Amino acid sequence: MMKTKAEKIMEYIQGLPEGTKISVRQVSSYLRVSEGTSYRAIKQAEKEGLVKTIERVGTIRIIKKEDHIVGDLTFEQVNRVIQGVVLTGDQYLDREISRFIIGAMRTEEIEKYLEDSAFLIVGNREDAQLRAINSGAGILITGGFGASQEILKKAEAHEVPVISTEYDTFSIASIIHRELYSLSLINEVTTANDLMIKQNDYSVDLNADHSRFVSNDKISFLLDGDQFLGTLKSQDVAYINKDNYKNHLHQDIHVPSHTTIQSLRQMMTWHQLNIIPIVGDSLQFLGVVHRRDVFKDAVPHTLQTGMSTEEIIDREITIKENELHIKVMPFMTDEFGTLTQTGFMRLVERMIMMVAREHDIANYHIDSLHMTNLKLVQINQNIQMKGEILDIGDQYIRMEIKTMTDGVLYSKVGLMVQYFK
């Protein structure tokens, strides 16, 4: 079947190495198509994430990278968090779990849900254990029980793991739910790896001729092959050599690929950077992240954390005349009946969010905090919190949050909050 001109252009772009510059004229000349056809195909490639257009640089080929955890938990991951004992099947722990099954029903009902690589959480019910193994499912035996020799032999024959844990079934379910939620958060968080592009316009090789090098930014990155040596002012590039380059290194500015977008915003704001280099564990140069990508589509903080205790706190909060009101619930206190630091900080974060929104500030983080406790807040106590901005600058807000009950001051928190425009 004959390929269209657009398909040929897309195929050509996909075959280009990462970091290659492309242009409408170049594509038209190489493939002998009209510039209009090339332009439309390049725009489509940009929508599909194959190329990226950068101001003052042009359009370059990019490759989307994935270093997040993808997929379900493995038997090994579950065993690590529950600190179980592997009774058999160590060599099968790296397999992904297709589904979790709580063995709290009749055996014949459990069988409906069994499948290859499932994980049955069950007590000392040997009939359920056998049926799980025959279906290719692994077994997690709760309550500290062991397994019979028949079960272990069957599991070995079917190449599935059998793990024992001291925890009860409810605790195990809670732990696994928490781990699955943690994985989902990891996959959702934007990192430098997601925004990074392979681009050499800002880098200088110490061993190459850089006498005519012109950078597109006020800073450049010095490399030794693919090794990152440091950051220097672009105006100093002409004067460096192998003997004196260390004297010209400006600041130790670089980040690993797992750096979160909020950390990138903080660093680029603090140092007034337009670009930032991304390096690997052995300081190999991986690429760059541009400021406009870091601050693009900045969205407000969300309260949907997925943690049930925080959701309950948020649900119980009421706002009256710019004050936060809540009755201290039992789970917010320690064994002595006083408000925990975790519970208190959730209220502080909620108060900061409320004050920030009043000033149309969507993105921020707590830079420093000083807290003075005058009295202890107790269980079932009705408290009010009020936040006030003492001073606001180009990058920082100085705030004060007071906690009171019936006009009596219980605590005072002074904060420096960095915000991003």
C-alpha positions as a printed NumPy array, in Angstrom:
array([[  0.   ,   0.   ,   0.   ],
       [  1.347,   3.407,  -1.063],
       [  2.286,   5.742,   1.813],
       [  1.033,   9.313,   1.822],
       [  3.473,  12.226,   1.894],
       [  2.516,  12.984,   5.499],
       [  3.189,   9.37 ,   6.533],
       [  6.611,   9.483,   4.843],
       [  7.482,  12.679,   6.725],
       [  6.357,  11.191,  10.059],
       [  8.446,   8.068,   9.361],
       [ 11.438,  10.276,   8.548],
       [ 11.039,  12.257,  11.79 ],
       [ 10.713,   9.079,  13.881],
       [ 14.02 ,   7.837,  12.457],
       [ 15.957,  10.96 ,  13.457],
       [ 18.278,  10.781,  16.493],
       [ 17.247,  12.653,  19.618],
       [ 18.331,  16.292,  19.574],
       [ 18.405,  16.614,  15.756],
       [ 17.2  ,  19.969,  14.466],
       [ 14.599,  19.921,  11.717],
       [ 12.958,  22.627,   9.632],
       [ 10.222,  22.892,   7.039],
       [ 12.749,  23.721,   4.338],
       [ 15.029,  20.824,   5.267],
       [ 12.206,  18.254,   5.238],
       [ 10.805,  19.606,   1.969],
       [ 14.201,  19.464,   0.303],
       [ 15.062,  15.977,   1.572],
       [ 11.723,  14.329,   0.778],
       [ 10.859,  16.546,  -2.206],
       [  7.483,  17.653,  -0.907],
       [  5.898,  21.088,  -0.654],
       [  6.669,  23.311,   2.329],
       [  2.958,  23.371,   3.227],
       [  2.909,  19.572,   3.512],
       [  6.082,  19.612,   5.617],
       [  4.713,  22.306,   7.917],
       [  1.476,  20.403,   8.6  ],
       [  3.354,  17.137,   9.218],
       [  5.797,  18.795,  11.65 ],
       [  2.904,  20.361,  13.57 ],
       [  1.277,  16.929,  13.82 ],
       [  4.578,  15.448,  15.02 ],
       [  4.691,  18.117,  17.735],
       [  1.189,  17.153,  18.89 ],
       [  2.292,  13.517,  19.111],
       [  5.367,  14.416,  21.172],
       [  7.955,  13.566,  18.489],
       [  9.393,  17.08 ,  18.172],
       [  9.51 ,  20.233,  20.275],
       [  9.748,  23.855,  19.136],
       [ 11.924,  26.044,  21.351],
       [ 12.184,  29.807,  21.069],
       [ 15.456,  31.023,  19.522],
       [ 16.536,  27.421,  18.995],
       [ 14.1  ,  25.894,  16.535],
       [ 12.388,  22.522,  16.231],
       [ 14.242,  19.462,  17.508],
       [ 13.551,  15.743,  17.721],
       [ 12.706,  14.548,  21.224],
       [ 12.119,  11.114,  22.729],
       [  9.716,  10.659,  25.62 ],
       [ 11.399,   8.899,  28.515],
       [  9.794,   6.699,  31.144],
       [ 11.47 ,   6.001,  34.443],
       [  8.372,   5.784,  36.652],
       [  7.167,   2.518,  38.072],
       [  4.572,   1.154,  35.671],
       [  2.203,  -1.678,  36.352],
       [  1.115,  -3.485,  39.476],
       [  3.005,  -4.476,  42.582],
       [  5.231,  -7.518,  42.436],
       [  5.243, -10.287,  45.028],
       [  8.655,  -9.02 ,  46.125],
       [  7.394,  -5.467,  46.717],
       [  4.499,  -6.716,  48.813],
       [  6.754,  -8.998,  50.819],
       [  9.127,  -6.128,  51.502],
       [  6.461,  -3.831,  52.97 ],
       [  4.765,  -6.54 ,  55.055],
       [  8.1  ,  -8.05 ,  56.184],
       [  6.846, -11.55 ,  55.512],
       [  8.622, -14.898,  55.441],
       [  8.89 , -16.64 ,  52.062],
       [  8.061, -20.308,  52.65 ],
       [  8.73 , -21.262,  49.038],
       [  9.082, -19.675,  45.611],
       [ 11.839, -17.061,  46.12 ],
       [ 12.615, -17.229,  42.405],
       [  9.079, -16.179,  41.454],
       [  8.862, -13.021,  43.584],
       [  9.679, -10.679,  40.68 ],
       [  6.4  , -11.482,  38.921],
       [  3.717,  -8.785,  38.818],
       [  0.502,  -9.454,  40.699],
       [ -2.562,  -9.451,  38.445],
       [ -5.077,  -8.95 ,  41.271],
       [ -5.474,  -9.207,  45.045],
       [ -8.119, -11.493,  46.535],
       [ -9.186, -11.408,  50.185],
       [-10.075, -14.954,  51.228],
       [-12.987, -13.955,  53.458],
       [-15.595, -15.893,  51.487],
       [-16.478, -19.525,  50.872],
       [-13.893, -21.499,  48.91 ],
       [-16.169, -22.058,  45.922],
       [-16.788, -18.302,  45.769],
       [-13.054, -17.551,  45.913],
       [-12.529, -19.765,  42.882],
       [-14.483, -17.324,  40.714],
       [-11.791, -14.689,  41.191],
       [ -8.677, -16.86 ,  40.965],
       [ -6.388, -16.446,  37.982],
       [ -2.743, -16.76 ,  37.008],
       [ -0.452, -14.443,  39.064],
       [ -3.254, -13.425,  41.442],
       [ -2.398, -13.11 ,  45.142],
       [ -4.762, -14.742,  47.63 ],
       [ -4.668, -13.29 ,  51.145],
       [ -5.997, -16.004,  53.43 ],
       [ -5.54 , -17.626,  56.834],
       [ -4.946, -21.326,  57.523],
       [ -7.63 , -22.538,  55.086],
       [ -5.87 , -25.311,  53.21 ],
       [ -8.731, -25.954,  50.764],
       [ -8.622, -22.324,  49.574],
       [ -4.844, -22.408,  49.411],
       [ -4.857, -25.513,  47.183],
       [ -7.384, -24.054,  44.78 ],
       [ -5.355, -20.857,  44.507],
       [ -2.162, -22.757,  43.702],
       [ -3.94 , -24.893,  41.077],
       [ -5.049, -21.637,  39.419],
       [ -1.491, -20.261,  39.303],
       [ -2.053, -17.786,  42.135],
       [  0.4  , -16.996,  44.917],
       [ -0.607, -17.197,  48.584],
       [ -0.146, -14.822,  51.496],
       [ -0.959, -16.651,  54.729],
       [ -1.966, -14.229,  57.501],
       [ -1.974, -14.587,  61.272],
       [  1.532, -16.094,  61.46 ],
       [  0.393, -19.53 ,  60.252],
       [  2.704, -21.791,  58.239],
       [  1.886, -24.112,  55.345],
       [  1.738, -27.899,  55.068],
       [  4.251, -29.875,  53.052],
       [  1.544, -30.668,  50.502],
       [  0.906, -26.963,  49.95 ],
       [  4.611, -26.198,  49.602],
       [  5.164, -29.039,  47.098],
       [  2.15 , -27.959,  45.051],
       [  3.352, -24.34 ,  45.031],
       [  6.814, -25.393,  43.876],
       [  5.319, -27.509,  41.102],
       [  3.101, -24.627,  39.92 ],
       [  5.914, -22.07 ,  40.299],
       [  4.076, -19.699,  42.653],
       [  5.318, -18.102,  45.908],
       [  3.909, -18.834,  49.353],
       [  4.492, -16.122,  51.975],
       [  3.572, -16.038,  55.661],
       [  3.03 , -12.889,  57.736],
       [  2.245, -12.086,  61.357],
       [ -0.278,  -9.419,  60.321],
       [ -4.01 , -10.069,  60.239],
       [ -6.002,  -9.854,  57.001],
       [ -7.375,  -6.361,  57.646],
       [ -3.906,  -4.925,  58.344],
       [ -2.504,  -6.546,  55.198],
       [ -5.296,  -5.089,  53.071],
       [ -4.565,  -1.623,  54.496],
       [ -0.825,  -1.933,  53.841],
       [ -1.356,  -3.084,  50.252],
       [ -3.855,  -0.289,  49.598],
       [ -1.307,   2.232,  50.852],
       [  1.41 ,   0.794,  48.603],
       [ -0.845,   0.841,  45.535],
       [ -1.713,   4.455,  46.303],
       [  1.986,   5.309,  46.632],
       [  2.635,   3.785,  43.208],
       [ -0.184,   5.8  ,  41.682],
       [  1.295,   8.995,  43.148],
       [  4.73 ,   8.189,  41.727],
       [  3.227,   7.746,  38.273],
       [  1.276,  11.01 ,  38.48 ],
       [  4.073,  13.319,  39.698],
       [  5.787,  15.332,  36.949],
       [  9.591,  15.143,  37.131],
       [ 12.555,  16.539,  35.22 ],
       [ 12.612,  13.296,  33.256],
       [  9.186,  14.124,  31.792],
       [ 10.272,  17.611,  30.67 ],
       [ 13.862,  16.884,  29.677],
       [ 15.063,  17.153,  26.085],
       [ 18.394,  16.116,  24.612],
       [ 19.898,  19.36 ,  23.409],
       [ 23.504,  20.428,  22.866],
       [ 22.958,  24.133,  22.06 ],
       [ 23.894,  25.091,  25.603],
       [ 26.796,  22.675,  26.17 ],
       [ 30.505,  23.042,  25.518],
       [ 32.921,  20.111,  25.176],
       [ 36.17 ,  20.909,  26.973],
       [ 38.124,  18.82 ,  24.436],
       [ 36.594,  20.416,  21.322],
       [ 37.157,  23.76 ,  19.611],
       [ 34.777,  26.194,  21.302],
       [ 36.298,  29.439,  20.058],
       [ 33.199,  30.227,  17.977],
       [ 30.636,  28.861,  20.41 ],
       [ 27.597,  31.095,  20.889],
       [ 25.129,  30.114,  23.598],
       [ 21.415,  30.845,  23.524],
       [ 21.446,  31.694,  27.238],
       [ 23.504,  33.512,  29.866],
       [ 24.816,  30.162,  31.167],
       [ 26.393,  27.162,  29.435],
       [ 27.268,  23.648,  30.561],
       [ 30.804,  22.342,  30.404],
       [ 31.228,  18.695,  29.371],
       [ 34.066,  16.227,  29.051],
       [ 32.588,  13.935,  26.415],
       [ 29.254,  13.062,  28.005],
       [ 30.41 ,  13.855,  31.569],
       [ 29.009,  16.985,  33.19 ],
       [ 31.781,  19.169,  34.654],
       [ 29.764,  22.166,  35.76 ],
       [ 27.944,  25.375,  34.831],
       [ 29.684,  28.547,  33.691],
       [ 28.763,  31.968,  32.37 ],
       [ 28.472,  31.946,  28.58 ],
       [ 30.692,  35.032,  28.376],
       [ 33.562,  33.017,  29.932],
       [ 33.486,  30.167,  27.392],
       [ 36.085,  31.78 ,  25.142],
       [ 38.633,  31.903,  27.98 ],
       [ 38.488,  28.338,  29.318],
       [ 40.907,  25.497,  28.727],
       [ 41.812,  22.193,  30.409],
       [ 44.041,  23.944,  32.927],
       [ 41.844,  26.798,  34.104],
       [ 38.224,  25.677,  33.555],
       [ 37.615,  25.052,  37.276],
       [ 38.245,  28.736,  37.984],
       [ 35.352,  29.659,  35.678],
       [ 32.716,  27.249,  36.984],
       [ 29.92 ,  29.495,  38.153],
       [ 27.722,  27.518,  40.55 ],
       [ 26.973,  23.862,  41.173],
       [ 23.661,  24.045,  39.278],
       [ 22.283,  20.716,  38.069],
       [ 19.597,  18.245,  39.114],
       [ 18.924,  14.508,  38.706],
       [ 16.16 ,  13.293,  36.399],
       [ 13.817,  12.359,  39.283],
       [ 13.609,  15.972,  40.542],
       [  9.959,  16.998,  40.901],
       [  8.498,  19.966,  39.03 ],
       [  7.943,  21.879,  42.281],
       [ 11.664,  21.561,  43.136],
       [ 12.556,  22.706,  39.625],
       [ 10.338,  25.771,  40.062],
       [ 12.014,  26.62 ,  43.35 ],
       [ 15.549,  26.259,  41.993],
       [ 14.889,  28.125,  38.731],
       [ 13.171,  30.965,  40.604],
       [ 15.919,  31.231,  43.206],
       [ 18.764,  31.304,  40.649],
       [ 16.729,  33.106,  37.937],
       [ 17.415,  30.32 ,  35.432],
       [ 15.943,  29.858,  31.966],
       [ 17.451,  26.388,  31.576],
       [ 18.778,  23.769,  33.964],
       [ 20.986,  20.745,  33.181],
       [ 19.854,  17.199,  34.036],
       [ 22.557,  14.709,  35.025],
       [ 22.649,  11.002,  35.794],
       [ 23.988,   9.153,  38.833],
       [ 27.537,   9.19 ,  37.424],
       [ 27.254,  12.86 ,  36.401],
       [ 26.652,  12.055,  32.743],
       [ 24.879,  14.858,  30.894],
       [ 21.335,  13.761,  30.011],
       [ 19.715,  16.919,  28.668],
       [ 18.117,  20.201,  29.664],
       [ 14.803,  21.453,  31.004],
       [ 13.452,  24.826,  29.887],
       [ 11.828,  27.323,  32.218],
       [  8.676,  27.69 ,  30.155],
       [  7.998,  23.957,  30.399],
       [  8.476,  24.025,  34.17 ],
       [  6.036,  26.892,  34.705],
       [  3.594,  25.959,  31.946],
       [  0.082,  24.926,  32.96 ],
       [  0.748,  25.576,  36.65 ],
       [ -2.295,  24.326,  38.555],
       [ -3.417,  25.134,  42.102],
       [ -2.783,  22.818,  45.015],
       [ -5.357,  20.088,  45.452],
       [ -6.645,  18.663,  48.682],
       [ -7.333,  15.219,  47.188],
       [ -4.456,  13.352,  48.774],
       [ -6.082,   9.947,  48.872],
       [ -5.191,   9.538,  52.557],
       [ -8.364,   8.861,  54.493],
       [ -7.35 ,  10.774,  57.665],
       [ -6.55 ,  13.939,  55.703],
       [ -9.8  ,  13.655,  53.769],
       [-11.719,  13.4  ,  57.033],
       [ -9.929,  16.461,  58.445],
       [-10.719,  18.446,  55.302],
       [-14.347,  17.368,  55.45 ],
       [-14.743,  18.468,  59.086],
       [-13.208,  21.912,  58.567],
       [-15.575,  24.872,  58.332],
       [-14.604,  28.354,  57.158],
       [-16.179,  31.383,  58.831],
       [-15.058,  34.939,  58.092],
       [-11.587,  33.879,  56.92 ],
       [-11.128,  31.65 ,  59.967],
       [-10.738,  27.88 ,  60.027],
       [-12.874,  26.063,  62.604],
       [-12.625,  22.402,  63.595],
       [-13.255,  20.11 ,  66.557],
       [-10.173,  18.002,  67.312],
       [-11.071,  14.386,  66.516],
       [ -9.626,  11.362,  68.364],
       [ -7.427,  10.168,  65.48 ],
       [ -5.765,  13.613,  65.385],
       [ -4.363,  13.09 ,  68.9  ],
       [ -1.622,  10.996,  70.45 ],
       [ -1.933,   8.49 ,  73.303],
       [ -2.074,  11.388,  75.786],
       [ -5.044,  13.032,  74.056],
       [ -3.135,  16.033,  72.678],
       [ -3.124,  17.187,  69.044],
       [ -0.33 ,  15.533,  67.041],
       [  2.135,  17.467,  64.917],
       [  0.824,  15.652,  61.823],
       [ -2.755,  16.703,  62.488],
       [ -1.72 ,  20.258,  63.324],
       [  0.385,  20.629,  60.16 ],
       [ -2.562,  19.523,  58.036],
       [ -4.551,  22.412,  59.491],
       [ -1.639,  24.817,  58.916],
       [ -1.378,  23.704,  55.259],
       [ -5.124,  24.21 ,  54.825],
       [ -4.852,  27.698,  56.331],
       [ -1.947,  28.647,  54.03 ],
       [ -3.93 ,  27.46 ,  51.043],
       [ -6.897,  29.609,  52.045],
       [ -4.779,  32.749,  52.522],
       [ -2.855,  32.153,  49.27 ],
       [ -6.057,  31.835,  47.276],
       [ -7.259,  35.181,  48.641],
       [ -4.196,  36.726,  46.973],
       [ -4.567,  34.706,  43.71 ],
       [ -1.477,  32.621,  44.48 ],
       [ -1.793,  29.103,  43.099],
       [  1.68 ,  27.574,  43.403],
       [  3.854,  27.766,  46.474],
       [  5.688,  25.758,  49.114],
       [  6.681,  26.268,  52.76 ],
       [ 10.287,  27.449,  52.898],
       [ 10.696,  27.817,  56.674],
       [  8.494,  27.523,  59.735],
       [  8.809,  28.546,  63.377],
       [  6.194,  27.366,  65.842],
       [  5.565,  28.418,  69.425],
       [  3.184,  26.312,  71.533],
       [  1.734,  28.22 ,  74.474],
       [ -0.87 ,  25.64 ,  75.501],
       [ -1.616,  22.066,  74.442],
       [ -4.642,  21.477,  72.207],
       [ -6.686,  18.515,  73.464],
       [ -9.113,  15.953,  72.116],
       [-12.639,  17.265,  71.351],
       [-11.447,  20.862,  71.703],
       [-12.992,  23.412,  69.317],
       [-10.215,  25.501,  67.79 ],
       [-10.046,  28.416,  65.388],
       [ -7.104,  29.26 ,  63.138],
       [ -6.516,  32.576,  61.46 ],
       [ -3.788,  33.372,  58.936],
       [ -2.385,  36.786,  58.146],
       [  0.153,  37.944,  55.561],
       [  2.673,  40.225,  57.278],
       [  4.721,  41.034,  54.186],
       [  4.707,  40.006,  50.524],
       [  7.635,  40.288,  48.098],
       [  8.44 ,  39.165,  44.562],
       [  9.14 ,  35.581,  45.616],
       [  8.279,  35.199,  49.301],
       [  5.382,  35.742,  51.673],
       [  5.876,  36.221,  55.409],
       [  2.837,  34.81 ,  57.218],
       [  1.577,  34.264,  60.742],
       [ -1.025,  31.697,  61.789],
       [ -2.636,  31.762,  65.235],
       [ -4.54 ,  28.927,  66.898],
       [ -7.151,  29.992,  69.457],
       [-10.082,  28.755,  71.522],
       [-12.614,  31.287,  72.796],
       [-10.136,  34.114,  72.411],
       [ -7.305,  32.265,  74.222],
       [ -4.088,  31.907,  72.185],
       [ -2.756,  28.316,  72.041],
       [ -0.033,  28.519,  69.397],
       [  1.578,  30.854,  66.924],
       [  3.312,  29.826,  63.674],
       [  5.576,  32.119,  61.663],
       [  6.177,  31.049,  58.06 ],
       [  8.177,  32.01 ,  54.999],
       [  6.338,  30.753,  51.921],
       [  7.919,  30.883,  48.461],
       [  5.446,  31.353,  45.642],
       [  5.805,  31.028,  41.861],
       [  4.412,  33.477,  39.351]])
